[in-house]
Amino acid sequence: MNDLLLITGADSLLAHHAIAALRHTRRIRAVDLQLDRALPEGVEGRTGDLRDLAFTQAICDGVADVIHLAPLYTRLERDEASLDHATRGTFQLMDAAAKSGARRVVLGSALALFADTPAQFRADEGWRPRPTPHLDDLCAWLAELGVREMTRSTRISAVCLRLGQVVDDAATAGQPFDPMWVHADDAVAAIQAALTHPTDGWFIVHVPSADPRARFQFTRTPEEFAFAPRRNFAGHAASRASAPPTRPSPISPRPAIRKVALLGAGGPLAAATTRELAPDYILRLADLKPVEEILATGQPQSPGAPMPEAPQPPHTWRVMDIRDPAQVMAACEGVDAIINCTVLRNDPTDAFLVNTIGAYNVMRAAVAHGIPRVVHTGPFMLGAHDRTGYDWDHDIVDDVPPRPGKDWVYLMSKYFGQEICRIFAEHYGLVVPTLTFCQFVEPTTLYGSRIHPLTISWGDAARAIRCALEVGELPAPFEYFHIGADLPHGVFRNDKAKRLLGWRPRDTLEAHYAAGRKMA
């Protein structure tokens, strides 16, 4: 029987204790960016980056189970790199592990995701986490989402252990008690139980300490999970005072939106939006390429798709790389609102850097400059074409749980980006309407044999972005909208955008689904 166990984040304190406990019963492959701690004899050590696809595929070869601790502990020089490692690295690890035939992943996550929960409440595994924009929260939470969605769409199972701050006797010596502590012995025992727990899919366990002063309580019964914490910190009499959770004051609305940064301005959606907004706003158009270079190609993205135009004063064009936080910060300085139309679909590296890290850079710029409104755009999050998705359903509303699936980095990377937007919006009181699309068409240009049930004209899409820019308060800081024409297919509803944004599509697109049309 294959017993090879892969451990990521292997240079961490928790991994060190887990390796010591498991090395007598399992063959272990320990992986981290670097391995400063000495590994016991017989343990295979490999150093490398989970963002390196070839490396990740190699370390998953022949693996039966995975203990994934990297999102908790692996931090690089820049925050963006750490977040990329936790998101793209986790996605690639899960994909490679599933393809290699691995049975199970034990994911290390954090009880700190519930730090904002009022202390008088007992938050258990059925509660929705409330991550903040802090890097540690984002890495832990987005890794959870990535593992969960990959578990949903593959044969691999996962047990998610939300841990307190893992410490051992040496780390706590002479220290006052911290209600978030959990002893490494208990964390390792939870990992051992997770490796044998009978589950087919996704299962969560909260792992606090057994100390009665602990911030969180263990709530699983022995029938649910064959583990309970045993270690307390009775020798640490003094308890650190826990400050009540606080949130920053909401960023105040601008008296009027006049200056708008439109990012990804070289794409067709932004080109259509530019024409819609240019008469009424001062636009700062930003894209990876100069407008002259884009126009020189003379090639629209698809038949009838809009092309950008060289801006005339007072509008401006600047070259900006969404992957570079300093460039994004500079592009957003001095504006009243941001519209993010940046996108990259197929490159396994840049899709995450543009769609996930780019969204992170935009939201940090919005907060730094006190910009209260960000209109975010992306694909509808229902792209899983298997039993986990919505392909069999009709009357699908905007707020169903996302199903990005496993087969396209575009959807998973945009899923992470949308979640980052939601977290920033809720934490800072921003207004972040997120408009999602599937297919764009020019009403009179026919191509393909049929149109998708969530299809929109370029003009109607641009008018939806105008409505999202101009709408007042929304029910929640982050609102997700399907933007589609009034098609007779009856698959995707657009009622929410009509109700909350005051938007109405004008183009029926009937020529695209008329019975008498010739197939292209």
N, C-alpha and C positions, 0 to 999 in steps of 0.2 A: 504494500500500500504506500502511495506517495505521501510523505510526511514533511516535505520541504516547506518551511515557513519563512515568508518574506516580512521583514520589519523595516519600515521607513522611519525617518527621524531617529535613526538608531544611535546617534550620539547624545541623546537626551537622557536625563536622569531616569525617567520612566522606562525607556527602552533598556537601559543598563540593568535595571532590576528585573525586567521581563526576560531578558536574555539569560540572566543567571538562574531564573526559576524554570525556564523551558528547555534549556540546552541539553538536559539529560533525557528528555523524551521526544524532542523534535530536532531535525536538522534545520539550521537557521542560516538565512542569508540576511545580513545586516547592511543597510544602505543609508547613506547620508551624503551631504555635500562634502563633508570631511569627517573623519573618525579620529577624534583626539583621545577618547577613552580606549584603553586597551580592551580588545575582545578576548573572551575565554578561548582556550584551545579547542579547535574543531568547529568554531563558528566562522562562516565565510563572510568576509567583509568586502564591500564594493563601494567606491565613492563615485558620485556623479549627480547629475541634475535631472529631476523628473520631467523637466521641460524638454529634455533631449529625447526625442521619440525613440531613436535607436537604442539608447541606454535603457529606457523604460521597458521596451520590448524584451531586451536581453535579460534584465533582472527578473522578469516575470516568467521566463522560460522554465517549465517544469515545476512551477510553484503550485502547492495545494491550497494554502491559505495565506492571507495578507493581514498584517497588523499595520495600519496606516496612521502614524503619529506625526508625520511631517507638517500637516497644517497647524498643529499646536505649537510646534517648536522650531521649525525651519524659518529663519529670518535672514534676509539678505541685506545688502547695503542700502538699497532703496525700497521704500514701501511698495512701489509699483511692481518691483521684481518679486517681493515676497507674496503679494497678492496673485501675481501671475503663476507663481509656483504652486500656490494652494488651489488655484482654479484649473488652469491648463494642465498642471502636473497631475492633479487628481483625476481629471477626465482621461488623460492618456494612460495613467496607471490602471484605472478601472477597465478601460477598453482592452488594454494588453492582458490584464489578469483574466478577464472573461474569455478572450480569444485563446488563451493558453490552457483553459480548462480549470482554472482555480475555482474552488467551491465556495469560499467565504472571505469576506473582508470584515475585520474588526476595526472600526474607525474611532480614533480618539477625538472627542469634541469637548466642549467646555460648558460647565454649569454657569459660568459667567454670562452666558447669553440670557440668563434670567436675572441679572443683577438689578435691573430696573423694576422688577416685580416687588410690590409692597411686601414688607417683611411679615405682615399678619396673614398673608396668603400662603398656602402650601402648593407650590407649583410642581406638578408631576409631569410624567412623560406625555400626557395628553394635551398639555398647554403649548400654545405657539410661542417659540422663543421671541425675544425682543432685542435683537442685536443692535448695538450702536455703530456709528461709523469708525470706531476705534479699529486699528488694523487687526488686533488679535481676534476681535469679534467677527470681522469680515472674513478672515481666513478660516476660522472654525465653521461659521455658518454656511459660507458658500461651498466649502468642501462637503458639508452635510448634504446640501442640495445636489451637488454633483454625484455623490455616491448613491443617494436615494434614487435619482432619476436613472442612473445606469443600472441599478438593481431592478428597477421597474421594467426595464427593456432588455435585460439579459437573463441568463440562468444563474448568475451569481447571487448569493445572499449576503446580507450585511447586518451586523449588530453595531449600533452606534452607542458608544459609552460617553456620556457627558460627565466629565470629571471635574472635581474641584481642583484647586491648585495642588499638584502632586509634590509631596515633600518626603524626606526620610529623616531619620534621627539626626544625622549630621547637619542637615539643612535647618532644622528647627532648634538646635541646641542654643540655649540662652535667649531664645526669641519669645515674645509674648504671643499668646494664642491668636490665630487668625481663623475666623469662622469659615473661611473658604478652603482651609487645608483638607486634604485627604492623604492618608499615608500611602506610600508607594506599595506597601504590602497589600493593602486593600485594592488598589488600582490593578495590581498584577493578578490578584485573585479574581477580579471582575473580568480581566482579559481571558484568563483560563476558562472561566465559566462561559464566556462568549464564544470561545472556539469550539465548544461542544453543545451549545444551546440549539435545540431543534427548532429551526426557523426556515421558512421558505419565503424569502423576501426581505423586508425591512423591519427591524426591531430596535427600540430605544431603551436604554437603562440610564437612570441618573445615579451617579456614584459620589455621594458626599462621605464625610467621615461618620463614625459612630458616636462622636462626641455630642452630648445633648445641647451644646452651645453652637453647633454647626448652623450655618446660614440656611442650608437646605436639608430635608429629611429624605431618607431612603424609603420608597413606597412600594417597591415590588414585593410580591409574596413569594414564598419558596416554590409554589406551584408555577409561578410565572417565570422565575429566573433563579437558578441554583446558586445564589450568592447573597450575602449580606455583609456590610462593612463591620469590622470587629475592632479596629484600632481607634482609640480616642487619644486625646492630648491632655490627660488629667494633670500631668506634671507642669503644664503651662497655665499657671493660675491667672495671670493677668490677660485680659482679652483686649485686643485692639478695638478701639471705638470705631464702629462702622458709620461712615457718613451717609445720611439718607441720599438716595439717588436724586440727581438734579439733571435737568435738561436746560440747554441754552434758551434764552428768550427767542421766540420766533423772529425771523428776519422780516422786517416791516415791508408791506407792499409799497411800491413806488407810486407817487401821485398819478403818474401817467407813464406808459411805456412809449418811448420815442426812439431810442437806439437799440438795435437788435443785432446780436451776433448770430450769424447763420453758418454753422459748421458743416463741412461736407458740401460746400457750395458748388462743386463741379459736377455733382450727380444730378440725374434728371428730376428727382423729387425736389431737391433744393432749387433747381432751375425754375421749376413750375412755381415754387413758393416765392422765389425772388420776384417774378412777374406779378404775383398776387399782392405782395406787400410793398413793393418799391414806391408806389404813389403816396403811401401814407406813413412810411417809416424811414429812418436812416439806417441802412443796412451795412454791417461790416461782414463781408463775405470772406470765408476762410476755407482753404482747401490745401491738400498736399502739393498740388501742382499750380503753377501760374495759369490764369485763364487763357492766355495766348496758346500755351501748350495744349490745353484741352481742346480749344477750338481748331487747332491745326490738324487734329485727327479727322475732323469732319464726320465722325461716326457716332450716331446716337447709340445709346445702350441697347435699345430695341426699336423695332419699327414704330415711328411716331413719337418716340420719347423726346422730351425737351432737351435742348442743349443750353448751357449757360451763355450769357452775353457779357461782354466787357462792361463793367459798371461805369456809370457816369456820375459825377458829383451830385449830391453829397455822398453817394455810396462808394465804398472802397473794397478792394480785394487784397487779401494778404495770404502769403504762403504760410501754412501752419500744419504741423504734424500732430495729429490727435494723440499719438503715442508719447509725446514729449510734454510732461506736465508744465514746464516753464513756458513753452510756446502756447499752450492752451490758456494758462494764466494770463499771459500778455494779450491774447486775442479777445479775452472776455472783459478786460479792464475797461471800465467806463461805460458799459452798456446797461440797459434796463432789463433785458431778458435774453435768454439763450435758446436757440433752436438747434438741436443736435440731429443732423441727417447723415452723420458719418456711418459708413458700413464697409465691411469686407467679408466676403462670404465663404471662400473656399480654402484659403491658405491656412494650414493647421497651426501656424505660429501667429501670423498677423491677424487672423480672425479674433483671437483672444486679446491681442494687444490693442486692436482698434475697438472691438465691440464691448469688451469687459474693462480693460484698463483705461480705454478712452472715456468710457462713462464715468469711471472713478475720477479721472482728471477733470472732467467737466463739472462734476458735482463739487469737487474741492474748490474749483475756481469760483463757482457760484457762491459758496459759503464765504470764501476769502474776500470777495468783492461785494458781499451783501446783496446779491441778485436773487430776488425772491421767486422768480418764475423760470423754469426750464421746461421747454417742450421737447420731450424725448420721442424718438421714432424707432421703429424696428419691425421685425416680422411677427405675425401672430404666433403665439407660443403653443400651438396645437399640432406640431408637425410629426408626432409619433405615428407611424403607419403600421401599427401592430395592435395587438389586443389591448394595449394600455392607452391608446389614443382615442380620438373622437370620430374616426372615419365612418363609423356606423351610425352616427347620431345626426339629429336635425334640431333646429331651433336652439343652437348653441349660443349661450349668452357670453358676454365679455369676461365675467368674473369666475368662470370655471377654473379649477386648478390647472396650472400649466402642464403641458406634456411635450417638452422639446424633443424627446426621443434621443437616440444614441448615434444616429447615422450621419449627422451633418454638424460640423463644428460651428457653422453659422448660427444655428438655433441655440445650441448650448451656450455659446459665448454671449449671444444676445440675452439669453435668460439670466446669466450672471449679471450682465450690465443693467438689466431692468431691476433686478433685486437690489443692486447697489443704489440705484435711483430711489427706490422705495425707502430704503433705510435712511438715506440722507434726508429725504423729504419729511419723513415722520420725525426724525430727531431734531431737525432745524426749523420745522414749520414752513417748509417751502410749498409752492404750488407746482406740481410736476405732472401734468397730463401726459400720458404716454399713448401715442397713436400707433396702432399696429396694422399692418397690411399684409396681403399675400401677392396679388397680381395687379399690375398697373397696365392700362391700355389707353390708346388714343381712340376716341369713340368711333371714328370713321375708318380706321386702319385695321383690317381684319387679318388675323394670322392665327395659326394653330387650329386644331379641330374643335376645341371647346374652351370656355373660360372657367376659371376656378370659381366656386361659390362665394369666395370673398375677393371680389375684383372691384376696382375703382378706376375712374378716369384720372389722369394726371391733374386736371383742373379741379375736380372735386376733392382730391387729396390735398391740394394746396389750400383750398378753401377751408378744409377741416383744420389744417395747421393754423390758419388765421383765427378761426374760432377758438382754438386752444390757447392761442396767444392772448386773446382779448377777453375770454370769459372771466367772470369774477371768482369768488370763492367756490371751491368744490367740496363735496361731502367729506373727502379725505385728502390729505396732502398728496398722495399718489393715487391717481386713477388711471385705469387701463381701459382702452377703447378699441373695439374693432371698427375699422373704417372700410366700409364696403358699400357698393351701390345697392339700390332697392331691387335686388334680383329675385326672380320667382322661384329660385331653387329651394328656398326655405331651410337653409343649413345654418348660416351665421346671422344672428340678429344684430342690427345696428341701432336699436332703440336707445341705448344708453348715450351714445354720442349725440343723438337728436335731443334727448331730454336734458342733458347736462351742459352740452356745448352750444346748443341752439343751432346745430349744423343740419343742413338738408342736402343730400346729393341731388344734382340736377340731371346728370346723364344716366339714362336708363340702360344704355349699352345693348338695347334690344337687337341691334344688327348682329351682335356676336353670338346670339343664341336663337335667332329666328329659324324656323323649320326649313325655310327655303334656301338658306345660305349654302354656298358651296364650301366643302372642306378644303382648307389650304394644304 
